[in-house]
Amino acid sequence: MVKNMSEANDKTKFLSVKVSDDHMKVYLTVEPVAQEDSDINSDDVLKILQSKNVSFGIKKEVIKNTLDKVKQEKISMENVLIAEGDHAINGEDGRLEFLFNINKKIKPQEGAHGKVDFHELSLVENVEKEQPLVKLIDPTPGAPGKNVYGKIVNPVHGKPCVLPMGENTKVSNKDTKLLVSCIDGIVKYVGGVVSVKSCYAVEKDVDFSTGNITSKGTVVVKGNVRSGFILNAAGDVEVWGTAEDSVIKSKGNVLIKGGFIGSGKGKIEAEGDVTISFARNQTIVATNVIILREAVDCTIYAKNTVKVSGDKISIEGGITTAGAVIEVESLGSKNEVHTDVEAGIDYTAHQSQMSTRKEISGLKAVLKAVDKELNTLHAIQKAKGELPAQYTTTFDRLLSRREELVKKLKDLASVEILPVNEGAKVVVNKVVHPGVEITIGESTMTILEERKKATFYLTGDEIRIKT
């Protein structure tokens, strides 16, 4: 008996059993035994497990196979899983099933010949009184488990959820797990609650028949917004027709299915995104600006991105500024119209600089035109040896005008230097024309010759081009 006990003690030197900290797994490490008469068998391992009070989930077949392999191949086996408990299955938390689109985004689909159909686009989702909006899904209980010591492991039960009741919504009288609308209106999910707000609908144009419009909710104009009128909404603004030289302000998003056109007196200011078919001569200030065709001679300030999808003309003339990315199909035009694009600085947060930047861009365009006329006169002078008398007055006037423009630009250049957003870039998918001036941060590049597909980005203080 003493010899057998000694033999058993010797065997334990070649065995190591480790229980995981969570008491859910047991690992075996075995080293080969030198003496033929001292083979380790499964009972030796089971005795060690018994001494450690391990009683559940023991993998006897794994133990036997492991010991056989150690004996036959004379190798060590480390951290072999020989016992495993049953994990508790936690319950699922209660959740909400929204019965309307809570992430409504405008995603125009381009069809044949580059035409975009705006008819199906909308910022708003109409609901009717008593219409179900949200369904409450109950939490589920968990299932208990058991550790390797045979002790019960309690699950975490799912937590209940509550209906996100907001303005003009209520719990259904027929089903306490349903949130329904109290009125006919526009449904929104903002700030963790579902609200339904009345929608101010203008059946025709915003003009002298309606006057200026101020609304605490969403405004839908089924016609046009005529020149000189103001539309101010605490919600979204949707115009089915065209906006002329008007002012549109929104604390949400703005969708203009037609164009935004006029002599340059119009302005859209939105705290959300602005989506327009095309724009000419106007000013747009928003978080993101999406233009489906072209922006010509516009002033655009976007906190994040500007995307213009026009093919032959995307952005021509004016000044376009984005805090992060400007992406276009084409930039500038074959006529070499002076076109300013600036990325990397959020000018929407620096309203005081908007007029200054716009004035600088305008002066640069005029200076370019003056230089073009002067170059023509210089060419005439070179060809004839001297400038003919009929051109001298024009030449002197242009020189004086140029001097005046250069001085004004120098005075305006002393504006506050703003921090540059990392990753700012200008992406041109097809072509960028001469006459374009690209600014990223405080660095500027003037395009002198046509370039095909290119991405402009900032490295240090230098603008680089990736083709």
C-alpha positions as CSV (number, residue, x, y, z in Angstrom):
1,M,0.0,0.0,0.0
2,V,2.8,2.4,0.9
3,K,4.5,1.6,-2.4
4,N,1.3,2.3,-4.3
5,M,0.8,5.6,-2.5
6,S,4.3,6.6,-3.3
7,E,3.8,5.6,-6.9
8,A,0.7,7.8,-7.0
9,N,2.5,10.7,-5.5
10,D,5.2,10.3,-8.1
11,K,2.7,10.4,-10.9
12,T,1.3,13.8,-9.7
13,K,4.6,15.3,-10.5
14,F,3.9,14.8,-14.2
15,L,0.3,16.2,-14.0
16,S,-1.0,19.7,-13.6
17,V,-4.6,20.7,-13.4
18,K,-5.7,24.4,-13.5
19,V,-9.2,25.8,-13.0
20,S,-10.0,29.1,-14.8
21,D,-10.8,32.1,-12.8
22,D,-14.5,32.0,-13.7
23,H,-14.7,28.3,-12.7
24,M,-16.0,27.4,-16.1
25,K,-13.0,25.6,-17.6
26,V,-10.3,23.1,-16.4
27,Y,-7.0,22.6,-18.2
28,L,-4.6,19.7,-18.0
29,T,-0.9,19.7,-18.6
30,V,0.9,16.3,-18.8
31,E,4.5,15.4,-19.2
32,P,5.7,11.9,-20.3
33,V,6.7,9.5,-17.5
34,A,10.1,7.8,-17.9
35,Q,9.3,4.5,-16.1
36,E,7.3,1.9,-18.0
37,D,5.6,0.7,-14.8
38,S,4.4,4.2,-13.9
39,D,2.0,5.0,-16.6
40,I,-0.5,7.7,-15.9
41,N,-4.1,6.7,-16.5
42,S,-7.5,8.5,-16.5
43,D,-8.2,7.5,-12.9
44,D,-5.2,9.5,-11.8
45,V,-6.5,12.6,-13.4
46,L,-10.1,12.0,-12.1
47,K,-8.7,11.7,-8.6
48,I,-7.0,15.0,-8.9
49,L,-10.2,16.6,-10.2
50,Q,-12.1,15.0,-7.4
51,S,-9.6,16.5,-4.9
52,K,-10.4,19.9,-6.4
53,N,-14.1,19.3,-6.2
54,V,-14.5,19.4,-10.0
55,S,-17.6,17.3,-10.8
56,F,-19.3,18.8,-13.8
57,G,-18.6,18.8,-17.5
58,I,-15.6,16.4,-17.3
59,K,-14.4,15.3,-20.8
60,K,-13.3,11.7,-20.0
61,E,-12.6,10.9,-23.7
62,V,-10.4,13.9,-24.1
63,I,-8.5,12.9,-20.9
64,K,-7.9,9.4,-22.2
65,N,-6.8,10.5,-25.7
66,T,-4.5,13.1,-24.2
67,L,-2.8,10.5,-22.0
68,D,-2.5,8.0,-24.8
69,K,-0.8,10.6,-27.0
70,V,1.7,11.6,-24.3
71,K,2.6,7.9,-23.8
72,Q,2.9,7.0,-27.4
73,E,4.7,10.1,-28.7
74,K,6.7,10.9,-25.6
75,I,5.7,14.5,-25.8
76,S,4.2,17.0,-23.3
77,M,0.6,18.3,-23.7
78,E,-0.2,21.7,-22.3
79,N,-3.4,23.3,-21.3
80,V,-5.8,20.7,-22.8
81,L,-9.4,21.5,-22.0
82,I,-10.7,18.5,-20.0
83,A,-13.8,20.0,-18.2
84,E,-16.2,22.8,-19.2
85,G,-19.2,24.2,-17.5
86,D,-22.4,25.3,-19.2
87,H,-22.5,29.1,-19.5
88,A,-25.6,30.9,-18.4
89,I,-27.5,32.4,-21.3
90,N,-28.2,36.0,-20.6
91,G,-31.6,37.4,-21.5
92,E,-32.1,39.9,-24.3
93,D,-33.0,43.5,-23.4
94,G,-36.3,44.8,-24.4
95,R,-36.2,46.7,-27.7
96,L,-38.1,49.0,-29.9
97,E,-39.4,48.1,-33.4
98,F,-39.9,51.4,-35.3
99,L,-42.8,51.2,-37.8
100,F,-41.5,54.2,-39.8
101,N,-38.2,55.2,-41.3
102,I,-36.1,56.8,-38.5
103,N,-33.1,57.4,-40.7
104,K,-34.8,59.0,-43.7
105,K,-32.1,60.2,-46.0
106,I,-32.3,61.8,-49.4
107,K,-30.7,59.4,-51.9
108,P,-31.5,60.5,-55.4
109,Q,-31.1,57.7,-58.0
110,E,-29.6,58.8,-61.3
111,G,-31.3,57.3,-64.3
112,A,-30.5,57.2,-68.0
113,H,-28.7,60.2,-69.5
114,G,-27.8,61.5,-66.1
115,K,-31.3,62.6,-65.2
116,V,-32.5,62.5,-61.6
117,D,-36.1,62.0,-60.7
118,F,-37.0,64.1,-57.7
119,H,-40.7,63.0,-57.6
120,E,-40.1,60.2,-55.1
121,L,-37.8,62.2,-52.9
122,S,-39.1,63.7,-49.6
123,L,-37.7,64.8,-46.3
124,V,-41.0,64.1,-44.5
125,E,-43.0,61.1,-43.6
126,N,-46.7,61.7,-43.1
127,V,-48.7,59.7,-40.5
128,E,-52.4,59.6,-39.6
129,K,-54.1,59.8,-36.3
130,E,-54.0,56.5,-34.3
131,Q,-51.3,55.1,-36.8
132,P,-48.9,52.8,-35.0
133,L,-45.4,54.3,-34.8
134,V,-43.4,52.0,-32.4
135,K,-43.9,48.5,-31.1
136,L,-42.4,47.5,-27.8
137,I,-40.6,44.1,-27.7
138,D,-40.4,42.6,-24.2
139,P,-37.1,41.5,-22.7
140,T,-36.4,37.7,-22.4
141,P,-35.4,35.9,-19.2
142,G,-32.0,34.2,-19.3
143,A,-31.2,30.5,-18.8
144,P,-29.0,29.4,-15.8
145,G,-25.7,27.6,-16.3
146,K,-23.5,25.4,-14.2
147,N,-19.8,25.7,-13.5
148,V,-17.2,22.9,-13.2
149,Y,-18.0,22.6,-9.5
150,G,-21.6,21.8,-10.3
151,K,-22.9,25.1,-8.9
152,I,-25.6,27.0,-10.6
153,V,-24.5,30.2,-12.5
154,N,-27.3,32.7,-12.6
155,P,-28.0,34.6,-15.9
156,V,-28.5,38.3,-16.4
157,H,-32.1,38.8,-17.3
158,G,-33.0,41.3,-20.1
159,K,-33.8,44.8,-19.1
160,P,-37.2,46.3,-20.0
161,C,-37.5,49.1,-22.5
162,V,-40.0,52.0,-22.6
163,L,-41.9,53.5,-25.4
164,P,-40.2,56.7,-26.6
165,M,-43.3,58.9,-26.1
166,G,-42.9,62.5,-27.4
167,E,-45.2,65.3,-28.5
168,N,-48.5,64.2,-30.0
169,T,-48.0,60.5,-29.3
170,K,-49.6,58.1,-26.8
171,V,-49.9,54.5,-25.8
172,S,-52.5,52.7,-27.8
173,N,-55.8,52.0,-26.1
174,K,-55.9,48.7,-27.8
175,D,-52.4,47.5,-27.1
176,T,-50.1,48.8,-24.3
177,K,-47.1,47.8,-26.3
178,L,-47.9,50.2,-29.2
179,L,-47.1,53.9,-29.5
180,V,-49.5,55.7,-31.8
181,S,-50.0,59.2,-33.2
182,C,-52.5,61.5,-31.7
183,I,-52.8,63.7,-34.8
184,D,-52.3,63.7,-38.6
185,G,-48.8,65.1,-39.1
186,I,-45.1,64.6,-39.7
187,V,-43.3,61.9,-37.6
188,K,-39.8,62.4,-36.3
189,Y,-37.4,60.5,-34.1
190,V,-35.1,63.0,-32.4
191,G,-33.3,63.0,-29.1
192,G,-34.6,59.6,-28.1
193,V,-38.3,60.3,-28.5
194,V,-40.8,60.0,-31.3
195,S,-42.9,63.1,-32.0
196,V,-45.6,64.0,-34.4
197,K,-45.8,67.6,-35.5
198,S,-48.2,69.4,-37.6
199,C,-47.0,70.3,-41.1
200,Y,-47.6,73.7,-42.7
201,A,-48.4,72.9,-46.3
202,V,-48.5,75.6,-49.0
203,E,-50.6,74.3,-51.8
204,K,-49.2,76.6,-54.5
205,D,-46.5,79.3,-54.4
206,V,-45.1,81.3,-51.6
207,D,-45.8,84.8,-53.0
208,F,-48.0,87.8,-52.2
209,S,-51.0,85.5,-51.6
210,T,-49.3,83.9,-48.7
211,G,-46.7,86.5,-47.6
212,N,-43.6,85.5,-45.6
213,I,-44.0,82.2,-43.6
214,T,-42.8,81.4,-40.1
215,S,-43.5,77.9,-38.8
216,K,-42.6,76.0,-35.6
217,G,-42.6,72.8,-37.6
218,T,-42.0,71.4,-41.1
219,V,-43.0,73.4,-44.1
220,V,-43.9,71.8,-47.5
221,V,-44.3,74.2,-50.4
222,K,-46.0,72.4,-53.3
223,G,-45.1,75.3,-55.7
224,N,-42.3,77.8,-55.9
225,V,-40.8,80.3,-53.4
226,R,-40.9,83.6,-55.3
227,S,-38.3,86.4,-55.1
228,G,-38.2,88.6,-52.1
229,F,-40.1,86.2,-49.7
230,I,-38.8,84.7,-46.5
231,L,-39.5,81.2,-45.3
232,N,-38.4,80.4,-41.7
233,A,-39.0,77.0,-40.2
234,A,-38.1,75.2,-36.9
235,G,-38.4,71.9,-38.8
236,D,-37.5,70.8,-42.3
237,V,-38.3,72.7,-45.5
238,E,-39.4,71.0,-48.7
239,V,-40.0,72.9,-51.9
240,W,-41.4,71.0,-54.8
241,G,-40.7,73.7,-57.3
242,T,-38.0,76.4,-57.6
243,A,-36.7,78.9,-55.1
244,E,-35.9,82.3,-56.5
245,D,-34.2,85.3,-54.8
246,S,-35.7,84.3,-51.5
247,V,-34.4,83.6,-48.0
248,I,-35.0,80.1,-46.5
249,K,-34.0,79.3,-43.0
250,S,-34.4,75.9,-41.3
251,K,-33.3,74.3,-38.1
252,G,-33.5,71.0,-40.0
253,N,-32.9,69.9,-43.6
254,V,-33.9,71.7,-46.8
255,L,-34.9,70.0,-50.1
256,I,-35.5,72.0,-53.2
257,K,-36.7,69.7,-56.0
258,G,-36.2,72.5,-58.6
259,G,-33.4,75.0,-58.8
260,F,-32.3,77.8,-56.5
261,I,-31.9,80.8,-58.9
262,G,-31.9,84.5,-59.2
263,S,-29.7,87.6,-59.2
264,G,-27.8,86.7,-56.1
265,K,-30.1,88.0,-53.4
266,G,-31.2,84.5,-52.3
267,K,-29.9,82.6,-49.3
268,I,-30.5,79.2,-47.7
269,E,-29.4,78.7,-44.1
270,A,-29.9,75.2,-42.7
271,E,-28.6,73.5,-39.5
272,G,-29.0,70.2,-41.3
273,D,-28.3,69.3,-45.0
274,V,-29.4,71.1,-48.1
275,T,-30.2,69.1,-51.3
276,I,-31.0,71.0,-54.5
277,S,-31.3,70.1,-58.2
278,F,-29.1,73.1,-59.3
279,A,-28.1,76.5,-58.1
280,R,-27.1,79.8,-59.8
281,N,-25.8,83.0,-58.2
282,Q,-27.1,82.2,-54.7
283,T,-25.7,81.6,-51.2
284,I,-26.1,78.3,-49.3
285,V,-25.0,77.7,-45.7
286,A,-25.5,74.2,-44.2
287,T,-23.9,71.1,-42.6
288,N,-23.7,69.2,-45.9
289,V,-24.6,70.5,-49.4
290,I,-25.7,68.1,-52.2
291,I,-26.4,69.5,-55.6
292,L,-27.6,67.1,-58.3
293,R,-26.5,69.1,-61.3
294,E,-24.4,72.2,-61.2
295,A,-23.6,75.2,-59.0
296,V,-22.7,78.3,-61.1
297,D,-21.4,81.5,-59.5
298,C,-22.7,80.4,-56.0
299,T,-21.4,81.0,-52.6
300,I,-21.5,77.8,-50.6
301,Y,-20.4,77.2,-47.0
302,A,-20.7,73.6,-45.7
303,K,-19.6,72.6,-42.2
304,N,-18.7,69.1,-43.5
305,T,-19.0,68.2,-47.2
306,V,-20.1,69.6,-50.6
307,K,-21.0,67.1,-53.4
308,V,-22.0,68.4,-56.8
309,S,-22.7,65.7,-59.5
310,G,-23.0,67.7,-62.7
311,D,-21.1,66.1,-65.6
312,K,-19.9,68.8,-67.9
313,I,-20.3,71.5,-65.3
314,S,-20.3,70.8,-61.5
315,I,-18.9,73.9,-59.9
316,E,-18.2,77.0,-62.0
317,G,-17.3,80.4,-60.6
318,G,-18.1,81.6,-57.1
319,I,-16.6,80.3,-53.9
320,T,-17.3,76.8,-52.5
321,T,-16.0,76.0,-49.0
322,A,-16.3,72.8,-47.0
323,G,-14.9,71.8,-43.6
324,A,-13.9,68.4,-44.8
325,V,-14.4,67.3,-48.4
326,I,-15.5,68.9,-51.7
327,E,-16.3,66.2,-54.4
328,V,-17.3,67.1,-57.9
329,E,-17.4,65.5,-61.4
330,S,-15.8,68.6,-63.0
331,L,-14.3,71.8,-61.5
332,G,-14.3,75.1,-63.4
333,S,-15.1,75.3,-67.1
334,K,-13.5,75.3,-70.5
335,N,-14.0,79.1,-70.5
336,E,-11.5,79.3,-67.6
337,V,-13.9,81.1,-65.3
338,H,-12.3,82.0,-62.0
339,T,-13.5,79.4,-59.5
340,D,-12.5,79.3,-55.8
341,V,-12.8,76.1,-53.8
342,E,-11.6,75.8,-50.2
343,A,-11.5,72.7,-48.0
344,G,-10.5,72.1,-44.4
345,I,-11.9,75.1,-42.6
346,D,-15.4,75.3,-41.2
347,Y,-16.5,78.9,-42.1
348,T,-20.0,78.2,-40.9
349,A,-18.6,78.6,-37.4
350,H,-17.0,81.9,-38.4
351,Q,-19.8,83.9,-39.9
352,S,-17.7,87.1,-39.8
353,Q,-15.3,85.8,-42.4
354,M,-18.0,84.7,-44.9
355,S,-18.4,88.2,-46.5
356,T,-14.7,88.8,-46.5
357,R,-14.0,85.5,-48.3
358,K,-16.7,86.2,-50.8
359,E,-15.3,89.7,-51.5
360,I,-11.8,88.3,-51.9
361,S,-13.1,85.7,-54.4
362,G,-14.9,88.4,-56.4
363,L,-11.9,90.7,-56.5
364,K,-9.7,87.8,-57.7
365,A,-12.2,87.2,-60.5
366,V,-12.1,90.8,-61.5
367,L,-8.3,90.9,-61.3
368,K,-8.1,88.0,-63.6
369,A,-10.3,89.7,-66.2
370,V,-8.2,92.9,-65.9
371,D,-5.0,90.9,-66.4
372,K,-6.5,89.2,-69.5
373,E,-7.2,92.6,-71.1
374,L,-3.8,93.9,-70.2
375,N,-2.1,90.9,-71.7
376,T,-4.1,91.6,-75.0
377,L,-2.8,95.2,-75.0
378,H,0.8,94.0,-74.3
379,A,0.5,91.7,-77.3
380,I,-0.6,94.5,-79.5
381,Q,2.2,96.7,-78.3
382,K,4.8,94.0,-79.0
383,A,3.4,93.4,-82.4
384,K,3.4,97.1,-83.5
385,G,6.4,98.2,-81.6
386,E,4.3,100.7,-79.6
387,L,0.8,100.9,-78.3
388,P,-1.5,102.7,-80.7
389,A,-3.0,105.9,-79.4
390,Q,-6.6,104.6,-79.3
391,Y,-5.5,102.1,-76.7
392,T,-3.5,104.3,-74.3
393,T,-6.4,105.6,-72.3
394,T,-7.8,102.0,-71.8
395,F,-4.3,100.8,-70.8
396,D,-3.8,103.5,-68.2
397,R,-7.3,102.8,-66.8
398,L,-6.6,99.1,-66.5
399,L,-3.2,99.7,-64.8
400,S,-4.9,101.9,-62.3
401,R,-7.7,99.4,-61.7
402,R,-5.2,96.6,-61.3
403,E,-3.3,98.6,-58.7
404,E,-6.5,99.3,-56.8
405,L,-7.5,95.6,-56.9
406,V,-4.1,94.4,-55.6
407,K,-4.2,96.9,-52.7
408,K,-7.7,95.8,-51.7
409,L,-6.7,92.1,-51.8
410,K,-3.7,92.9,-49.7
411,D,-5.8,94.7,-47.1
412,L,-8.4,91.8,-47.0
413,A,-5.7,89.1,-46.7
414,S,-5.0,89.9,-43.1
415,V,-7.9,87.7,-41.8
416,E,-7.7,85.4,-38.8
417,I,-5.9,82.1,-39.5
418,L,-8.2,79.2,-38.6
419,P,-7.3,75.6,-37.8
420,V,-7.3,73.1,-40.6
421,N,-9.3,69.9,-40.4
422,E,-7.3,66.7,-40.9
423,G,-8.2,64.7,-44.0
424,A,-9.5,67.7,-45.9
425,K,-9.5,67.2,-49.6
426,V,-10.9,68.2,-53.0
427,V,-11.9,65.3,-55.1
428,V,-12.4,65.8,-58.9
429,N,-13.7,62.6,-60.5
430,K,-13.4,63.7,-64.2
431,V,-11.6,67.0,-65.0
432,V,-10.4,70.3,-63.4
433,H,-10.0,73.3,-65.7
434,P,-7.5,76.2,-65.7
435,G,-8.8,79.2,-63.8
436,V,-9.6,77.1,-60.7
437,E,-7.9,78.1,-57.4
438,I,-7.8,75.4,-54.7
439,T,-7.2,76.3,-51.1
440,I,-6.7,73.8,-48.3
441,G,-6.1,75.6,-45.0
442,E,-3.8,78.5,-45.8
443,S,-2.2,76.9,-48.8
444,T,-3.4,77.7,-52.3
445,M,-2.8,76.1,-55.7
446,T,-3.8,77.7,-59.0
447,I,-4.6,75.3,-61.8
448,L,-2.8,76.5,-65.0
449,E,-3.5,73.5,-67.3
450,E,-6.3,71.0,-67.5
451,R,-6.0,67.9,-65.3
452,K,-8.0,64.7,-65.5
453,K,-9.2,62.8,-62.4
454,A,-7.3,64.1,-59.4
455,T,-7.5,64.4,-55.6
456,F,-6.0,67.5,-53.9
457,Y,-4.9,67.1,-50.3
458,L,-2.6,68.9,-47.8
459,T,0.8,67.5,-46.6
460,G,2.4,69.9,-44.1
461,D,2.0,73.3,-45.7
462,E,1.9,72.0,-49.3
463,I,-1.0,70.9,-51.5
464,R,-0.3,67.6,-53.2
465,I,-2.1,65.9,-56.1
466,K,-3.0,62.2,-56.3
467,T,-4.1,61.0,-59.7
